[in-house]
Amino acid sequence: MKSAAEQLSTYKSVHLNRRNIQTHFIGIPLIIWSAFLLLATIRVPLGNLGETSLGLILGGLVLVYYVRLHVKLALGLTLFLIPVLYTTELVAHFAYAVWLALAIFIVGWIFQLIGHRYEKAKPAFVDDLNQLLIGPFFLMAEVYFMLGLEKSLNEQITSIAIEKRRMLEAQKAR
C-alpha cells in the first residue's frame, strides 16, 4: 500500500490551483453524501441482529483504510463521516432517496469538473481509481494544513506534487 504522502502528493499534483481546491470543498462532500445515501438504500440482513446498510459497512471499511494511511487525518474523517452516515441513514427510508442521491451526485461532479477547468489538468482518478478514495483524505489534509497542523506532511507532499506536475506537463508537451 502506498503511503499517505505518496497518495496525497499524487492527488495534489493535479490540485494545485486554489479555485480547483475550493470547488472540491463543495463537490467532494456532495458526492460522498450522495454515494452514502445510495448505499444506505441497500439493506444487508444480519440474522438475529436485524439489518444494516451497505453504506454503514463500506463507511467502516473506508475508515479502516484511512486509519492505515494516517491516524490523525482518519480522526478528522471520522468526525466528518459520522454525520454523513447518520443523515443518509435517515433519508434512505424516503421514497425519493435514490433520485435525491443521483441529483446531488451530478451536482457534485459538476463542481469537480468546473474545478478541473481552472486547474487545466485531468482528475487524479483518471489514471488511478484509488484516487477516488483519496479525494476526501486530501480535503481533510487541507483542513489540517489550514489549521497549521501536519506542517511537515504539507511541505513533503507539496514539493513532491509540484515535481509530479512538472513531469506531467513535460509529458503532455511532447
C-alpha positions, 0 to 999 in steps of 0.5 A: 500500500502506498503511503499517505504522502505518496497518495496525497502528493499524487492527488495534489499534483493535479490540485494545485490551483486554489479555485480547483481546491475550493470547488472540491470543498463543495463537490467532494462532500456532495458526492460522498453524501450522495454515494452514502445515501445510495448505499444506505438504500441497500439493506444487508440482513444480519440474522438475529441482529436485524439489518444494516446498510451497505453504506454503514459497512463500506463507511467502516471499511473506508475508515479502516483504510484511512486509519492505515494511511494516517491516524490523525487525518482518519480522526478528522474523517471520522468526525466528518463521516459520522454525520454523513452516515447518520443523515443518509441513514435517515433519508434512505427510508424516503421514497425519493432517496435514490433520485435525491442521491443521483441529483446531488451526485451530478451536482457534485461532479459538476463542481469537480469538473468546473474545478478541473477547468481552472486547474487545466489538468485531468482528475487524479482518478483518471489514471488511478481509481484509488484516487477516488478514495483519496479525494476526501483524505486530501480535503481533510489534509487541507483542513489540517494544513489550514489549521497549521497542523501536519506542517511537515506532511504539507511541505513533503507532499507539496514539493513532491506534487509540484515535481509530479506536475512538472513531469506531467506537463513535460509529458503532455508537451511532447 
